[in-house]
Amino acid sequence: MINMQKTYDLTQSRRSVQHNVLRNTYWLLALSMIPTVFGAALGVSLHLPLGGGLMALVFLAGAFGFIWAIEKNKNSGVGVALLLGFTFFMGLMLTPLLSRILGYSNGGFLIMTAFGGTASVFLVLASIATVSKRDFSGMATWLFAGVVVLILASVANIFLGIPALGIVISVVAIAIFSAYILYDVQQIINGGETNYVSATLRLYLDVYNIFTSLLSLLGIAGGSRD
C-alpha cells in the first residue's frame, strides 16, 4: 500500500511539473508576440533594407547565435531576456515580407488572415497533441531532415529566384512546422521537455515559420494591386 501511494504521489508530482511547464510555455509564447510586433512595426516604419542574399546570411547567423545563447542560459532569467530579444529580432526580419504584402491594396487583410490561420493551426494541433494517445516522437528525425533541406533550398532560392520553388518551400514549411507543433507540445506533455524557455523557443519558431510561409502564399495567390 505504501509503495502504491509513493507511485501515485510521484505520478501526480510529475504531472504537476508538466502542467506548469506547459502553462509557463504558453504564457511566454504569448508574451513573445509583443516584441515580435514591435520589431515588425519598427522595421516597416523605418523601411529598413533587410532584403537580399547578404542580409539572409546575416539573418541566419543572428538567428542561430540567439538560439545558441538562449539554450545556454535557459535556466536563468537571462534566457528569458534573450528569448524576448530574439523575438524582437525576428520581428525586424519580417520587414521585407510585410513591406511587400502591404504594397497590395488588401495587404492588411492578408496579414490578418495569415495571423488567424496560424493561430487556428496552432490551437488545433496543440489540442490534438494534448489529448492524443498517439506517439509523435518518431517524427523527430524526419522533421529535422526536412528542416535542413528547407534551409538549403531557401538559401539557394535567394540567389536562384525561382517563383515555383518558393511556393513549394512555403507549402512544405507549413507541413513540417505544423507537424513540429504536434511533436513539441507532446514532448512537454510526456515530460520530454522540462524547460519552458526551450519549449517556448521551439513553439515560437514553429508559429513564426507557419505564419511567414502562409503569408507568402496568400500574397502570391490573393495579393491585389487594385
Sequence and secondary structure as in RCSB ss.txt:
>XXXX:A:sequence
MINMQKTYDLTQSRRSVQHNVLRNTYWLLALSMIPTVFGAALGVSLHLPLGGGLMALVFLAGAFGFIWAIEKNKN
SGVGVALLLGFTFFMGLMLTPLLSRILGYSNGGFLIMTAFGGTASVFLVLASIATVSKRDFSGMATWLFAGVVVL
ILASVANIFLGIPALGIVISVVAIAIFSAYILYDVQQIINGGETNYVSATLRLYLDVYNIFTSLLSLLGIAGGSR
D
>XXXX:A:secstr
 HHHHHHHHHHHHHHHHHHHHHHHHHHHHHHHHHHHHHHHHHHHHHT    SHHHHHHHHHHHHHHHHHHHHTTT
SHHHHHHHHHHHHHHHHTTHHHHHHHHTSTTHHHHHHHHHHHHHHHHHHHHHHHHH  S  GGGHHHHHHHHHHH
HHHHHHHHHH  HHHHHHHHHHHHHHHHHHHHHHHHHHHTTS   HHHHHHHHHHHHHHHHHHHHHHHHHHH   
 
